Amino acid sequence: VEPTAGELARVLAAAGLDGAAFEQALEDRPRPGMTFQHDVLYAVVKTASYAGERVELGRVVFVVGADFVVSARYGEFGSLAPVRAELEANPTLLEAGPCTVAYAAIDHIVEEFLPAIAQLDTALRDVEKAVFSPVIGEHTARIYRLKREVLELQRASAPLTGVLVQLAAGRFPPIPQHVRSYYGNVEDRLAAVADEIERVRALLSSMLDANSARVAMHQAKL
């Protein structure tokens, strides 16, 4: 978690790697992505958490080799400790090697998009009540703020589809054939996340239109 340069150097050295490729993968790129170097996978996955009507973005960088996996987590995203506990309780999954560790961590990250969406949905319902209350108010700023947070969530999650498609398709040969289907399952989960984000985005757009119409009618009466 938030490793120092020295900590990174020691871990990478233990895995027989230098820090150059990792530093390249660590660039604060706006989109998730992955690169391959000498049978080593470097992947950047965006994370998202939600508090106070704000989406906080972070990232996890994975380095996956034939007999090791390293993760470096940056930002406010919660712990990956539950992933480790789940894997250690499933020896059959662990037998497939480090690629299953990366799969389980990415699956956990994707799953954590759903609570953020649920909290955005709660805020949306609150706005909906305010917009249609008997008292005419100005809610445009709050609706735009929520739309911006939904867009942040979409930017974090949507590009991950490309990474999962490539991993499921075997672009990284060390992933065993049967493990590739696991990444395909995460891709399906991510599609469900995308549907939920689109639903909330569309409802916010409807709320914005409804609020504008009510305010305009009220001003016309005045």
N, C-alpha and C positions, 0 to 999 in steps of 0.2 A: 504494500500500500504506500503510494507516494514515495518510491524508493529514491535514495540519494544516488549520485553518480558512483560513489564508492561501492554501495551495496549492489548496484547493477553490474559493475565491473566484476565483482567477486562471483556473483551468481553465473554470469555469462562465461567467465573463465572456467568455472567448474563444469560447464556444459561443453567446453572446448570451442567457444565462440569469442569473437571480438565484439566490441560495442558499435562498430560502424553501421552495420545493417540495422541493428536495433534502434540506433539514434535516428536513422532514416525512417523507420516504421513509426517512431514516436512523434514525428512532425505532427503538429496540431492540425491535421487535415480535416476539412469540413465533412468528409464522407468516410464511412468505413471502407476498408480495403484490405488487400493482402498481397504479399509478394513471396516468391520462392528464391532461395539461394542455397545451392549445394544440399538439396534434400532437407532443407529447413524451412518451415513455414513461419512467416511473420504476418500476423493478422491484427488489425485494429477494429475494435467493436465499440460503438458508441453506447453509453448507458444513459438512463434517464430516471430521475426521481422527482417527486412533486411535493411542494409545500408552499403554503401561503399564496396560492394561485400563481405559482411560478414553477416552470419546469427547469430543473437543474441538470445540465448535461455533463457527462464525464466520459471516460474511455477506459477500456481495458486492452492492453497490448499482450498478445499471446506469441510465444516463440515455441514451436513444436518441432521436435526432432524424433529420431527413431527410438530413443530411450529416455527422453526427458520432455517436460513441458514447463515453461516459465510463464507466469502471468504478472503483469504490473498494472495496478489499478490506480486511476487518477480521478479525482472528483468526489462528489458526495454520495455516490452509489453505495448501497449496503454491502455487507460482507459476502464473500464467496465461500465462507466456512460451511454453510449448509450443503454446498455442492460436494465438498470433500467428504463430509459425513455420509452423504448418500452413496458416493462412490465406494467408500471403504466398507459400506454395508452390502455392496453388490460385487463380490469378487469376480463373477462371470463377466461383468462389464469391464472391470479393470484388466482382465486378461487380454483384452484387445489392444491394450497399449495406450500411449499418451494421447492419441487422436480422440479417444473416448472421453478423456479428461477435458479436452478443449470443447468437445461436443456438449458435455454436461454443463460446462460453464456458460457457453453461448446460449444454451437452452434456458438456463436460469435467468440470464440477462433479458432474453426476449420475454420470458414469463413476467418479469418485473415491469414491463411496459404496461401490463393490464391494470395494476393498482393505480398507476399515474392517470390512465384513461378514466378509470372509475371516479377518481377524485375530480378530474376535469368535468365529468358528467354531473357530479354533485353540484359543482359551481354553476354549471349550465342550468340545472333545475332551479337554483336559487335566482338566477337572472330571469328565467322564464316567469317565475312567480312575481318578480318585481315589475317586469314589462307589462304583465296583464293584470296588475293590481288596479284598484279603482283610482289610486293616486297616480297622476301622470308625472313621471320623472325622466331624467336624462341618464340613460344607461349606456350610451354609445361608447364612451371611453372604456368602460369595463368589458363590454363585449369585444371591442377591438383588442384589448389586452389578452383576453382568453383566446381569441383567434390566433394571436401571435404565439401563445404558448402551445397551441395545438400544432402550429406550423413547426415549432422547434421539435416537438415530439415526432412529427412526420419526417423531418430532416435527419433525426437520429436513427429512426427505425427503417425507413424505406430502402436506403442504399445497402442495408445488410442482406437484402434479398440476393443481390449479385454474388456476394461472398458465399452464401449458402448454396446457391445453384452450382457454383464452381466446385465446391467441396463435395456435394452430392454426386456430381458428374465425374468425380475422380481426377480432377485437375491436379490434386496433390497425391501422387502414387502411393506414398506410405500408408494412406488410409485404407484399411481392409475393406473388402467389397461389402461385407454385411454392415459395417459401420457407416458406409455412405448413405444408407437408407435412414440412419438416425438423423443425419443432417437434413435429409429430405423432410422428415417429420417436423424439424424445427422450422423449415421453410413454410410448411403448412400452418404452423402456429403463428408465424409472422404474417401470413396472409390474413389470418383472423384479426390480428392486431391492426393491420392496415384498414380492414373493413370498419373496425370500431372507431379508428381515428377519423375516417371519412364520414362516418355517421355523426360524430360530435361536431366536425367542421361544418357539415351541411345544416345541422340544427342551429349552430351559432349564426350562420348566414341568415337563416329564417328569422331568428330572434332580432338580428340587426334590422332586417326589413320591417318586421312588425313594430319595433321600437320607433323607427324613423316615421312610419305611417301614423302611429298614435301621436307622436310629438307634432307632426305636421298638421294633423286634424285639430289638435288642441290649440295650436297657434292660430289656425284659421278661425276658430271660434272666438278667440280673444280679439 
